[in-house]
Amino acid sequence: MNIMLSSKTVELTEQVKQFFREKLARLQKFPSLGVRNVEVVVDRVKRKGRNTSDATVEVITEVKGRRFAFKEIGANLYQAFFRVYSKVEEKFRREDGERKRR
């Protein structure tokens, strides 16, 4: 699986990048979905023109020709990531279940 990490206003340390990669690698437990690429976009939330400590994490992936995008905001980078990851995992579980029923 190819995992692409990008950020507009946040410097992603190697520790953060490694954490994201390890967590997203768990999505390979859904081999029937054929996930090849996962793109993660991280940004700071702006309020009244100023950056805040809040972070937004967006995960974009393609499953069997269908493109999915998930976006969450959290008080910090990790909270936003955990929120969006749970959405992605839930969607993949449903998609995998539908494929197994067919």
N, C-alpha and C positions, 0 to 999 in steps of 0.2 A: 504494500500500500504506500502510495506517495503522499506525504504530508507536507503541505506548504504553509509556512507561518509568515505573516506580515503584520506590520504595525505602522500606523501613521504618526502617532504622537507618543508612543510608549517604547522605551528601549527594552527589548526582550533579552534578558540574560540567558546564558547557556543553561543555567539551572531551570529557568522557566520553560525554555524550549524543550529540554529533555523531559520535563514533567508532562508537558502537553503531548509530546510524541508517545511516551509510555502509556498514557491514559487512552489516547486515540488508537493505539495499536490494539487495544482490547476489542475494537469493533470488528476485528478479523474473526471473531467467534461467530460471525454471521456469513459464512462462506457462500451461501446460496444467493446472497445479494450482489456479489461481485463488486464490492467497493474497491475502486482503484485509486481515486484521488480524493483527498480531504484538504480543503483550504480553510485556514483559520485567520481571521482578521481581527486584530485587537486595536482598540482606540480608547482615548479618554473621553468622558462625557463633558460637554461644555454647557455651562449655564451662565446666561447673561454675558456671553463672550469670553468667559474664563474657564480654564480647565479645572476640573475637580478631581478628587481622589477616586471617584466612581469610574468604573471601567465598563466597556461594552465589548463583548466577544461574539463574533459571528462565525458560524461553521457552515461551509458550503460543500456539498458532496453530491455525487451522482450515483444513483442506484438503478441499474438496468435501464439506462436511457432516461430516467426521470431525475430531474435536478431538485434537490432539497436545500433550503437555507433556513438556519435557525439563528436567532439573535437574542441575547440576554444582557441585562445591565445588572451590575452588582456593586456593592460598596467597595470592593477591591477586585483585582484581576482574578484571583482564585475563586472567589464567590461567583463571579460572572461565568467563569469557565465551568464550574460544577453545575450551575443551573442549565447552561446550554448543553453540556454533555448528557445530563439526565434526559433532556428532551430528545436528543439524537438517539440515545440508546433505546428509549421508549418507542420511537418511531421505527427503528430498525427491528425491534422485537415484533411489532405489529406486522411489518412487511414480511419478515421471515415466517411468521405464523401463517400469513395468507398464502405464501408460496408453498408451504408444507401441506396446506389443506387442498391445494389444487391437484 
